[in-house]
Amino acid sequence: MIKVGLGQSENFDTLAAIESVIDQCQKQMADLQPQAGIVFASVNFDHRLMLGRILEVFPGLDLIGCTTAGEFSSSFGFSDDSISLMVFYSDEVQIGIGVGRAVSENPAAAIVTAVKEASNKLSKPVSICLAFPDWHSGSFELLVRKLNLALGQDCPIFGGVAGTLWNEDLAPLQFYRDEVLADAMPIILFAGPLEYSFSIANSWKPVGKQAKITSAEGRRVKRIDNFNAVDFYRHYLGDHSTPPQEFLLAVYDENSARSYLRGPMEYHPDASITFFESIPVGATVQLTEAIREDMIEDTQNTSRQVVQALPELKPAFAMAFSCGFRKNLLGTRVGREIQILKDNLPRNLPIVGFYSFGEIAPILKEQESLFHGATLVTLLVGQRKGAAAEIGGPQEADLPADELKPPATIDADAPDYLEKVQLENRLLKRKLTRSESYREHLEEIKDFNSAMHRKIIQEVEAARREIQRKEAQLRKSEEKYRRIVTTAGEGFILMDEDMVIIDANEAFCRMTGRTKTHLLGKTPLDFGAYEFEHFLGNNQEMLLSEEYRVDA
């Protein structure tokens, strides 16, 4: 049996939020003591207090997690100011946790330590790994590649990069048991008879013409075509001073058929740009854009696909990792993503997730996991229908109070009434400020889109005029050559780029003994001497017989 408890609470006060979350989980778990848990939280909470209270109520809980750019769950919805906790119990599936520390200093050693620690008490084959690295820990491609090697090809890796709110000057953090860490990567391993299904939504579409990366070093790109990197963006989006993070580059690697996305994160005084992951020199790139309506439609489609992909799966829980860029573009409609997941995934399925600074997942099942950007990764975990083990998720009666009824009003006669009202007002004021910030950001994105479309239209028009000019030159050249062909005493033919004859003069026809009609549409290789052509036709069978063949 796999039993899951899920809670989420939005509050200005850390203790009030975590007490509500714990209460929701306890009601769903009944008398079962969970073995492990994953907690996601806004950067503004007292995280040590949060972890301490969880472990006080659930002693011995293997607990990991991270801060986010926004949390969401099926029990509450979306919030920038919440704590969400999912706890697990199973009498068949084993669960272990580990952490890699100082990842940026020695990624390989940190990953080996994390995997070894998480595997210590596991005796069954590892089925799934979830990982939550730090944004500042270097190349995510390198981290995921080394984690793939450490776990082997039979263990898929999913997860998201710890995040923070864009308008908060607070760094992302990771959680491991009662520790609050930075530059770390906590992981959780599930071992035993588990099945999974997943989908990846990627809503960014390339626009405009392609360009080449001509100078780059690691994550820092210096030149794109003949532009320095910043001027390349300004060429399309107009004058601006901060990176337009929602306008990613589609990267077409010359050594791979796969394309991927890279987002600009920081502009430098030398006009270079730091992207969220490296782009190799020589790679072909193209600006992309995402439309909010397309993003919502993609979420609808992929959330249905994740269920259809494995119809025999009976999921116990779902996790979703959505890029912070998607959140920015969704703006005031950001709650649509979790609502779509609730609508399309199995009824009453516990779903938890967060907005991240990058996502981890394979492209296809049984392939190694990769680092992604600007995607929504949806993961369903459970067992096959008809399996001996029962899967228990929250039923209608088990769902948190937030799901079944509207939030309770504050008791005006309570001794701390004024304090609670003040806290609630502060939270509402913070939400209002963020909402206005989202609206302004969406307007800025619209302005960028307009500027980019104008520039692309200009480039298309310039390309059209250049094509017309070259076609006119070509027609003049052809007419000039045709006059030469027609009047010359020597034999001339006119061929296209495929060596097909498209014109011939009378001298050439007389020289070859063929009519112009016979020549047009042929290549010179089609014509040998008449006697040789006649010989090949009469002796075809003999020439192809065994005794006339020569092995190479």
WOURKA-V996474 format. One record per backbone hydrogen bond with DSSP energy under -0.5 kcal/mol. NH is the residue of the N-H (numbers start at 1). CO is the residue of the C=O. If there is no record, write none. Layout:
BEGIN
NH/CO ; NH/CO
END
This chain:
BEGIN
2/390 ; 3/89 ; 4/392 ; 5/87 ; 7/85 ; 9/83 ; 11/9 ; 11/81 ; 17/13 ; 18/14 ; 19/15 ; 20/16 ; 21/17 ; 22/18 ; 23/19 ; 24/20 ; 25/21 ; 26/22 ; 27/23 ; 28/24 ; 29/25 ; 30/26 ; 32/29 ; 34/32 ; 35/88 ; 36/88 ; 37/62 ; 38/86 ; 39/64 ; 40/84 ; 41/66 ; 42/82 ; 45/42 ; 47/45 ; 50/46 ; 51/47 ; 52/48 ; 53/49 ; 54/50 ; 55/51 ; 56/52 ; 57/53 ; 58/54 ; 61/58 ; 62/35 ; 63/61 ; 64/37 ; 65/175 ; 66/39 ; 67/173 ; 68/41 ; 69/355 ; 71/79 ; 72/353 ; 73/77 ; 74/351 ; 76/73 ; 77/73 ; 79/71 ; 83/9 ; 84/40 ; 85/7 ; 86/38 ; 87/5 ; 88/36 ; 89/3 ; 91/1 ; 92/1 ; 94/191 ; 96/189 ; 98/187 ; 100/185 ; 103/183 ; 105/102 ; 106/102 ; 110/106 ; 111/107 ; 112/108 ; 113/109 ; 114/110 ; 115/111 ; 116/112 ; 117/113 ; 118/114 ; 119/115 ; 120/116 ; 120/117 ; 122/119 ; 123/121 ; 127/190 ; 128/190 ; 129/156 ; 130/188 ; 131/158 ; 132/186 ; 134/184 ; 137/134 ; 143/139 ; 144/140 ; 145/141 ; 146/142 ; 147/143 ; 148/144 ; 149/145 ; 150/146 ; 151/147 ; 152/148 ; 155/152 ; 156/127 ; 156/154 ; 158/129 ; 159/360 ; 160/131 ; 161/358 ; 162/133 ; 163/67 ; 168/165 ; 170/168 ; 174/181 ; 175/65 ; 176/179 ; 177/63 ; 179/176 ; 181/174 ; 181/179 ; 185/100 ; 186/132 ; 187/98 ; 188/130 ; 189/96 ; 190/128 ; 191/94 ; 192/125 ; 194/192 ; 195/382 ; 197/380 ; 199/378 ; 201/376 ; 202/200 ; 203/374 ; 205/289 ; 207/287 ; 211/285 ; 213/283 ; 214/212 ; 214/223 ; 215/223 ; 217/220 ; 220/217 ; 221/219 ; 221/273 ; 222/215 ; 223/215 ; 224/227 ; 225/212 ; 227/224 ; 229/222 ; 230/271 ; 232/228 ; 233/229 ; 234/230 ; 235/231 ; 236/232 ; 237/233 ; 238/234 ; 245/243 ; 247/244 ; 248/246 ; 249/262 ; 250/248 ; 250/286 ; 251/249 ; 251/260 ; 252/250 ; 252/284 ; 253/251 ; 253/258 ; 256/253 ; 260/251 ; 262/249 ; 265/274 ; 266/274 ; 268/272 ; 271/268 ; 273/221 ; 274/266 ; 275/219 ; 275/273 ; 276/263 ; 279/218 ; 282/213 ; 283/280 ; 284/252 ; 285/211 ; 286/250 ; 288/248 ; 289/205 ; 295/291 ; 296/292 ; 297/293 ; 298/294 ; 299/295 ; 300/296 ; 301/297 ; 302/298 ; 303/299 ; 304/300 ; 305/301 ; 306/302 ; 307/303 ; 307/304 ; 308/304 ; 309/305 ; 310/307 ; 311/308 ; 313/310 ; 314/383 ; 315/313 ; 316/381 ; 317/381 ; 318/350 ; 319/379 ; 320/352 ; 321/377 ; 322/320 ; 322/354 ; 323/375 ; 324/356 ; 326/323 ; 327/323 ; 328/324 ; 329/325 ; 330/326 ; 331/327 ; 333/330 ; 334/331 ; 336/333 ; 337/334 ; 339/335 ; 340/336 ; 341/337 ; 342/338 ; 343/339 ; 344/340 ; 345/341 ; 349/346 ; 350/316 ; 352/318 ; 353/72 ; 354/320 ; 355/70 ; 356/322 ; 356/354 ; 357/161 ; 359/372 ; 360/159 ; 361/370 ; 363/368 ; 367/364 ; 370/361 ; 372/359 ; 376/201 ; 377/321 ; 378/199 ; 378/376 ; 379/319 ; 380/197 ; 381/317 ; 382/195 ; 383/314 ; 385/312 ; 387/384 ; 392/2 ; 392/390 ; 393/391 ; 398/395 ; 399/395 ; 399/396 ; 403/400 ; 404/400 ; 405/401 ; 412/410 ; 414/411 ; 417/414 ; 420/416 ; 421/417 ; 422/418 ; 423/419 ; 424/420 ; 425/421 ; 426/422 ; 427/423 ; 428/424 ; 429/425 ; 430/426 ; 431/427 ; 432/428 ; 433/429 ; 434/430 ; 435/431 ; 436/432 ; 437/433 ; 438/434 ; 439/435 ; 440/436 ; 441/437 ; 442/438 ; 443/439 ; 444/440 ; 445/441 ; 446/442 ; 447/443 ; 448/444 ; 449/445 ; 450/446 ; 451/447 ; 452/448 ; 453/449 ; 454/450 ; 455/451 ; 456/452 ; 457/453 ; 458/454 ; 459/455 ; 460/456 ; 461/457 ; 462/458 ; 463/459 ; 464/460 ; 465/461 ; 466/462 ; 467/463 ; 468/464 ; 469/465 ; 470/466 ; 471/467 ; 472/468 ; 473/469 ; 474/470 ; 475/471 ; 476/472 ; 477/473 ; 478/474 ; 479/475 ; 480/476 ; 481/477 ; 482/478 ; 483/479 ; 484/480 ; 485/481 ; 486/482 ; 487/483 ; 488/484 ; 494/503 ; 496/500 ; 499/496 ; 501/522 ; 502/494 ; 503/494 ; 505/492 ; 509/505 ; 510/506 ; 511/507 ; 512/508 ; 513/509 ; 514/509 ; 519/515 ; 520/516 ; 521/501 ; 522/519 ; 524/499 ; 526/523 ; 527/524 ; 528/526 ; 533/529 ; 534/530 ; 535/531 ; 536/532 ; 537/533 ; 538/534 ; 539/535 ; 540/537 ; 543/539 ; 544/540 ; 545/541 ; 545/542 ; 548/545 ; 549/546
END
